[in-house]
Amino acid sequence: MFWDGKKGKLKSTRNAIGNLDGELKMFLFFFFFFFVYRKDEKEYALKQIEGTGISMSACREIALLRELKHPNVIALQKVFLSHSDRKVWLLFDYAEHDLWHIIKFHRASKANKKPMQLPRSMVKSLLYQILDGIHYLHANWVLHRDLKPANILVMGEGPERGRVKIADMGFARLFNSPLKPLADLDPVVVTFWYRAPELLLGARHYTKAIDIWAIGCIFAELLTSEPIFHCRQEDIKTSNPFHHDQLDRIFSVMGFPADKDWEDIRKMPEYPTLQKDFRRTTYANSSLIKYMEKHKVKPDSKVFLLLQKLLTMDPTKRITSEQALQDPYFQEDPLPTSDVFAGCQIPYPKREFLNEDEPEEKGDKNQQQQNQHQQQTAPQQQPQAAPQQPQPQQQNRGGTGAGLQHSQDSSLNQVPPNKKPRIGPSGANSGGPVMPSDYQHSSSRLSYQSNIQGSSQSQSTMGYSTSSQQSSQYHQSHQSHRY
């Protein structure tokens, strides 16, 4: 199984943080540890923040997570500081699935020429819950700024079955805190596939519309099982936000924006570079309509019309999360549900972990067996299957669709080197249509807004400043997961 190369890591970790108020069973998955609390068998994930001490980004993430309370936003349970090595650990409830693996599972079926799209009802429920969580963040003056499938968790079997959790707040910012452009942070490898065009053109004063664009990218990926703006690119460590290949991919799908569609594009810092590197006529035959028609999404359908609003080039014309939640797409049958699996059997394999008592070689052998099993069974497992469908084998606990190649781009299926199991809180009931009691958009500000804006002490504690000095080691744990 996956191992970080540090022998005795599990034992040393247990000694460093104690028993977390109870006897624990420990497992390892990438850079996360998986715990089972032996008193009630509740599952947790423990994330180690890289580096020594607490960086500015770590302070920001911890402070936000301690304040944010919503069914679709990750909940922080506890924070631990190891006095022996000054390491910081964050404890979360454990989420079995994430969109990165779910989409990869369906993409693998395409590679085997037995395509199995995500059920449209599941796509609708996923999108609704993502929007609801982001609406809560935006209503509380928080930008996520790093939305992508790997950061969208889905709970497995349990009280919150099928509940979406938005995770990884390492790049999150308050609206009223100094908003430094992403390029001004320590240069790190961050995927450009979900970045809004205004960011790529060097916008200095961006808004919550950047999160909406990323949601549009995720929505399209759920519909097609492919990243809509995927382009081959080397790992980039630069302070220049302009990226030619990424913009070329966006224009190849969307077409070059007309002046009337985005009047303020001329004000973008990188507009002169855009004029020099691109010609409008090159993309004359490109449009979102043509792209989605290839994937059997009709241009007059409600699903396409909402996607078009989410992927509007001009950020001032882009739909808001509140408006999106009221879109006609969510008002037609089937209605979105709080259990995205809609009560059906979950076809996606569980993660595989290395028990602290198991040798590394055993984990590697299990991973090879899991890869073989995925090649044989992935295309036959259907999310919309009836409850009597045979249960997926319990020993199949690994990355979804592992070992399968995408027919067009094998790089899409590579497990990212720092892919981590994400986590989410337990709480609300799952299953059935989404009810106002589950998602109260009008009251989403709750107490968090007053806590953040009410005193300067709160902001000081949360570490918001103009300083760009952040731990590069910590940022490495937030690098984009490459497909």
C-alpha positions in Angstrom: 0.0 0.0 0.0 1.0 3.6 -0.2 3.7 4.6 2.3 5.6 7.8 2.7 9.0 6.1 3.2 9.3 7.0 6.9 9.6 3.7 8.8 7.8 3.6 12.1 5.7 6.6 11.1 2.5 5.3 12.6 4.1 4.4 16.0 5.9 7.8 16.2 2.7 9.6 15.3 0.7 7.8 18.0 3.4 8.7 20.6 3.5 12.3 19.4 -0.2 13.1 19.7 -1.3 10.7 22.4 -4.5 8.6 22.2 -6.8 11.5 21.2 -9.0 11.0 24.3 -9.5 7.3 23.5 -7.9 4.2 22.2 -7.4 4.4 18.5 -6.6 2.0 15.6 -4.3 3.7 13.1 -3.9 3.4 9.4 -2.0 5.3 6.7 -3.1 6.7 3.4 -0.7 9.0 1.6 -0.1 12.0 3.9 -3.2 11.3 6.0 -3.7 8.9 8.9 -7.0 7.1 9.3 -8.2 6.4 12.8 -11.0 4.3 14.2 -12.1 5.4 17.6 -12.5 2.0 19.4 -15.1 3.3 21.9 -17.7 3.9 19.2 -15.9 2.8 16.0 -16.2 6.3 14.6 -13.8 7.1 11.7 -11.4 10.0 11.6 -8.7 11.4 9.4 -5.7 13.1 10.8 -3.8 15.6 8.6 -0.3 16.6 9.4 0.7 20.2 8.4 4.1 20.0 6.8 6.9 22.1 8.3 7.7 23.1 11.8 5.4 25.2 13.8 2.4 27.0 12.4 2.7 29.0 9.2 0.5 31.8 8.1 -1.5 29.6 5.8 -1.9 27.0 8.6 -3.2 29.7 11.0 -5.6 30.9 8.3 -6.9 27.4 7.5 -7.4 26.5 11.2 -9.1 29.7 12.1 -11.6 29.4 9.2 -12.3 25.8 9.9 -13.0 26.5 13.6 -15.6 29.1 12.6 -17.3 27.6 9.6 -20.3 25.4 10.4 -22.4 24.1 7.5 -23.5 20.6 6.3 -21.5 21.0 3.1 -18.3 22.5 4.5 -15.6 20.5 6.2 -15.7 20.5 10.0 -12.5 20.6 12.1 -12.8 18.4 15.2 -9.5 19.1 17.0 -6.1 20.6 16.6 -3.0 18.9 18.1 0.5 20.3 18.6 3.3 17.8 19.1 5.7 19.3 21.6 8.4 16.9 20.7 8.8 17.9 17.1 6.5 21.0 16.9 4.3 19.4 14.3 0.6 20.5 13.9 -2.1 17.9 13.3 -5.7 18.5 12.3 -8.4 15.9 13.1 -11.5 15.6 10.9 -14.3 13.1 10.5 -13.5 10.8 7.6 -15.0 11.0 4.1 -14.8 7.8 2.1 -15.0 9.3 -1.4 -14.0 12.5 -3.4 -14.9 13.7 -6.8 -11.4 13.1 -8.2 -11.8 9.3 -7.6 -15.5 9.2 -8.6 -14.9 10.9 -11.9 -11.8 8.8 -12.5 -14.0 5.7 -11.9 -16.3 6.7 -14.7 -13.5 7.8 -17.0 -12.0 4.3 -16.6 -15.2 2.8 -18.0 -14.7 4.9 -21.1 -11.2 3.5 -21.6 -12.7 0.0 -21.6 -15.2 1.1 -24.2 -18.1 0.5 -21.8 -18.9 4.1 -20.9 -20.8 4.6 -17.7 -21.7 8.3 -17.1 -22.6 9.6 -13.7 -26.4 9.5 -13.3 -27.8 12.9 -14.0 -29.7 12.8 -10.7 -26.4 12.3 -8.9 -24.8 15.1 -10.9 -27.6 17.5 -9.9 -27.4 16.6 -6.2 -23.6 17.0 -6.2 -23.8 20.4 -7.9 -26.6 21.6 -5.6 -24.6 20.7 -2.5 -21.4 22.3 -3.8 -23.3 25.5 -4.6 -24.9 25.5 -1.2 -21.6 25.1 0.6 -20.0 27.9 -1.5 -23.0 30.1 -0.9 -22.5 29.7 2.8 -18.8 30.6 2.4 -19.5 33.6 0.2 -22.3 34.8 2.5 -19.7 34.8 5.3 -17.2 36.7 3.2 -14.9 33.8 2.5 -13.4 32.9 -0.9 -12.3 29.3 -1.3 -10.0 30.0 -4.3 -8.9 26.4 -4.9 -12.1 24.5 -5.9 -11.4 21.3 -7.9 -12.7 17.7 -7.8 -10.0 16.6 -5.3 -11.3 19.1 -2.8 -14.9 18.0 -3.0 -15.6 15.1 -0.6 -18.5 12.7 -0.5 -19.3 10.8 2.7 -19.7 7.1 2.6 -22.0 4.8 4.6 -23.1 6.3 7.8 -25.3 9.1 9.2 -24.2 11.5 6.5 -24.2 9.0 3.6 -23.8 10.8 0.3 -23.3 14.3 1.8 -20.9 16.6 0.0 -18.1 18.3 2.0 -16.0 21.2 0.6 -12.5 20.7 1.9 -9.0 22.2 1.9 -9.2 25.8 3.0 -5.5 26.4 2.7 -6.0 29.1 0.0 -9.2 30.6 1.5 -9.4 34.3 2.2 -11.8 36.8 3.7 -13.3 39.4 1.3 -12.2 42.2 3.6 -8.7 40.9 4.2 -5.9 42.1 1.9 -6.5 39.9 -1.2 -3.1 39.1 -2.7 -3.2 37.6 -6.1 -2.4 33.9 -6.3 0.8 34.7 -8.2 2.0 36.7 -5.2 2.0 33.7 -3.0 5.1 31.5 -2.8 5.5 30.0 -6.3 3.9 26.5 -6.1 2.5 24.0 -8.6 -1.2 24.8 -8.8 -3.3 23.4 -11.6 -4.7 26.0 -14.0 -7.6 23.9 -15.2 -10.1 25.5 -12.8 -8.8 29.0 -12.8 -11.1 31.7 -14.1 -9.9 33.7 -17.1 -9.7 36.9 -15.2 -7.0 35.3 -13.0 -5.1 34.1 -16.0 -5.2 37.7 -17.3 -3.7 39.0 -14.1 -6.7 40.5 -12.4 -5.7 42.2 -9.2 -9.1 42.7 -7.6 -11.0 39.4 -8.2 -14.2 38.5 -6.6 -16.2 35.4 -5.5 -16.9 34.9 -9.2 -13.6 32.9 -9.4 -15.2 30.2 -7.3 -18.2 30.1 -9.5 -16.1 29.5 -12.6 -14.4 26.6 -10.8 -17.8 25.1 -10.0 -18.7 25.4 -13.7 -15.6 23.5 -14.6 -16.5 20.8 -12.1 -20.0 20.7 -13.3 -18.8 20.1 -16.9 -16.5 17.4 -15.7 -19.3 15.6 -13.9 -21.3 15.7 -17.1 -18.5 14.4 -19.4 -16.1 12.6 -17.0 -13.3 14.8 -18.5 -11.8 18.1 -17.4 -13.3 20.6 -19.7 -10.2 22.9 -19.8 -7.5 20.2 -19.6 -4.3 21.0 -21.3 -0.8 19.4 -21.1 1.5 21.5 -19.2 4.7 21.2 -17.2 4.8 22.0 -13.5 4.9 25.7 -13.3 6.6 27.7 -10.6 6.3 31.3 -11.7 5.0 34.6 -10.5 3.4 35.4 -13.9 -0.3 34.6 -13.9 -0.5 34.5 -17.7 -0.5 31.0 -19.1 -0.8 30.7 -22.9 -1.7 27.1 -23.1 -4.5 27.3 -20.5 -6.1 30.3 -22.2 -5.8 28.6 -25.6 -7.7 25.6 -24.2 -10.4 27.9 -22.8 -10.8 29.7 -26.1 -10.8 26.4 -28.0 -13.8 25.3 -26.0 -15.6 28.6 -25.4 -14.5 30.7 -28.4 -12.6 34.0 -28.1 -14.7 36.5 -26.0 -16.3 39.3 -28.1 -15.8 42.8 -26.9 -19.6 43.2 -26.1 -19.5 40.0 -24.0 -16.6 41.2 -21.8 -16.1 44.9 -22.1 -13.6 45.1 -19.2 -11.2 42.6 -20.7 -9.2 45.6 -22.1 -8.5 46.6 -18.5 -6.8 43.3 -17.6 -3.1 43.6 -16.9 -2.2 40.9 -19.4 -4.5 42.1 -22.1 -1.5 43.4 -24.3 0.0 39.9 -24.1 -3.3 38.4 -25.0 -3.5 40.6 -28.1 0.0 39.7 -29.1 -0.4 35.9 -28.7 -3.9 35.3 -29.8 -6.1 35.9 -32.9 -9.8 36.0 -32.6 -10.3 34.2 -36.0 -8.4 31.1 -34.7 -11.4 30.3 -32.5 -14.2 31.4 -34.8 -15.7 27.8 -34.9 -15.4 27.2 -31.2 -18.3 27.4 -28.7 -19.5 25.8 -25.5 -22.6 24.6 -27.4 -20.5 22.6 -29.9 -18.4 21.1 -27.1 -21.3 20.0 -25.0 -23.2 18.7 -28.0 -20.4 16.2 -28.5 -21.2 14.9 -25.1 -24.9 14.7 -25.8 -25.9 17.8 -23.8 -28.5 19.7 -25.7 -28.1 23.5 -25.9 -31.7 24.2 -25.0 -31.7 22.0 -21.9 -31.8 23.4 -18.4 -28.5 21.7 -17.6 -26.7 23.4 -20.4 -28.2 26.8 -19.7 -27.0 26.7 -16.1 -23.5 25.5 -17.2 -23.4 28.5 -19.6 -24.2 30.9 -16.7 -21.5 29.4 -14.5 -18.9 29.6 -17.3 -19.6 33.2 -18.4 -16.3 34.9 -19.3 -17.1 38.3 -17.8 -16.9 37.9 -14.0 -19.4 40.7 -13.6 -22.0 38.8 -15.6 -21.3 35.4 -14.1 -24.1 33.9 -12.0 -23.8 34.0 -8.2 -24.2 31.0 -6.0 -27.5 32.3 -4.6 -28.9 32.8 -8.1 -27.6 29.3 -9.2 -29.4 27.6 -6.3 -32.7 29.1 -7.6 -32.1 28.0 -11.2 -34.9 26.1 -13.0 -32.5 23.2 -13.4 -32.9 22.4 -9.7 -36.7 22.8 -9.8 -37.4 20.0 -12.3 -37.5 16.3 -11.6 -35.5 14.6 -10.3 -35.0 17.0 -7.4 -31.6 17.2 -5.7 -31.2 15.0 -2.6 -29.0 15.2 0.5 -27.8 11.7 -0.3 -26.2 12.1 -3.7 -26.4 8.3 -4.1 -30.1 8.6 -3.7 -30.4 5.5 -1.6 -28.8 3.2 -4.2 -25.8 1.0 -3.6 -22.5 2.9 -3.7 -20.4 1.4 -6.6 -17.1 3.1 -5.8 -14.4 1.1 -4.0 -13.4 2.2 -0.5 -9.9 3.4 0.1 -7.2 0.9 1.1 -5.1 1.6 4.2 -2.0 0.2 5.7 -2.6 -1.1 9.2 0.1 -0.2 11.6 0.6 -3.9 12.3 0.9 -4.8 8.6 4.2 -4.8 6.7 4.6 -2.5 3.7 5.0 -5.4 1.3 1.5 -6.6 2.2 0.1 -3.3 1.3 1.9 -3.3 -2.0 0.5 -6.8 -2.8 -3.0 -5.7 -2.0 -2.7 -2.7 -4.2 -1.7 -4.9 -7.2 -4.7 -7.2 -6.5 -6.9 -4.1 -6.4 -5.6 -2.8 -9.7 -6.4 -6.2 -11.4 -9.9 -6.2 -9.8 -10.6 -2.7 -11.0 -9.7 -3.6 -14.6 -12.2 -6.4 -14.5 -15.1 -4.9 -12.6 -15.1 -1.1 -12.9 -17.2 -0.9 -16.1 -19.9 -3.2 -14.7 -20.7 -1.3 -11.5 -23.6 1.0 -12.0 -24.4 3.9 -9.6 -28.1 3.6 -10.6 -28.2 -0.1 -9.9 -31.0 -1.6 -7.8 -30.4 -2.3 -4.2 -30.2 -6.1 -4.9 -27.0 -5.5 -6.9 -24.1 -7.6 -5.4 -22.1 -5.7 -2.9 -18.6 -4.5 -4.0 -15.9 -6.7 -2.5 -14.8 -5.3 0.8 -11.1 -6.1 0.2 -11.2 -3.7 -2.9 -10.0 -0.7 -1.0 -8.0 1.4 -3.3 -7.9 4.3 -5.8 -10.9 4.2 -8.1 -10.2 3.0 -11.5 -6.6 2.4 -10.8 -4.5 1.0 -13.6 -6.9 2.0 -16.3 -5.8 4.3 -19.1 -7.9 7.1 -20.6 -8.3 6.6 -24.3 -7.2 10.1 -25.2 -4.9 11.2 -22.4 -3.3 8.6 -20.0 -2.1 11.4 -17.8 -5.6 12.0 -16.6 -5.6 8.7 -14.8 -2.3 9.0 -12.9 -2.8 9.1 -9.2 -1.4 12.4 -8.0 1.7 12.0 -5.9 0.2 14.0 -3.0 -3.4 12.9 -3.3 -4.9 12.7 0.1 -8.2 11.3 1.5 -10.2 14.3 2.4 -12.5 14.6 5.3 -15.8 15.9 6.5 -18.0 16.3 9.6 -21.0 14.2 10.6 -24.3 15.7 11.5 -27.4 16.2 9.4 -29.6 13.4 8.2 -29.1 12.1 4.7 -31.4 10.8 2.0 -34.5 12.2 0.4 -35.2 15.5 -1.3 -33.3 18.6 -0.1 -35.6 20.4 2.3 -35.3 24.0 3.5 -34.5 22.7 7.0 -31.4 21.1 5.5 -30.2 24.0 3.5 -31.2 27.5 4.7 -29.7 29.9 2.2 -31.3 33.0 3.6 -29.8 32.4 7.0 -26.4 31.1 6.0 -24.4 33.9 7.6 -25.2 32.5 11.1 -22.7 33.7 13.8 -19.6 33.4 11.6 -19.9 36.9 10.1 -20.2 38.6 13.4 -17.3 36.6 14.8 -15.0 37.6 12.0 -16.0 41.1 11.4 -16.9 42.0 15.0 -13.4 42.6 16.4 -9.9 43.2 15.3 -8.7 40.6 17.7 -10.5 37.9 15.7 -8.8 38.9 12.5 -5.4 39.2 14.2 -5.9 35.7 15.7 -6.8 34.4 12.3 -3.6 35.6 10.8 -4.8 37.9 8.0 -2.1 40.2 7.0 -0.4 41.6 3.9 2.6 39.3 4.4 3.3 36.8 1.7 5.8 34.9 3.8 4.3 31.4 4.1 5.8 28.0 4.6 6.7 26.4 1.2 6.5 23.0 2.8 2.9 23.7 3.9 2.0 24.8 0.4 3.4 21.6 -1.0 0.7 19.8 0.8 -1.9 21.9 -1.0 -0.4 21.5 -4.5 -2.8 20.6 -7.3 -3.6 17.0 -7.9 -2.5 16.2 -11.4 -4.6 13.8 -13.4 
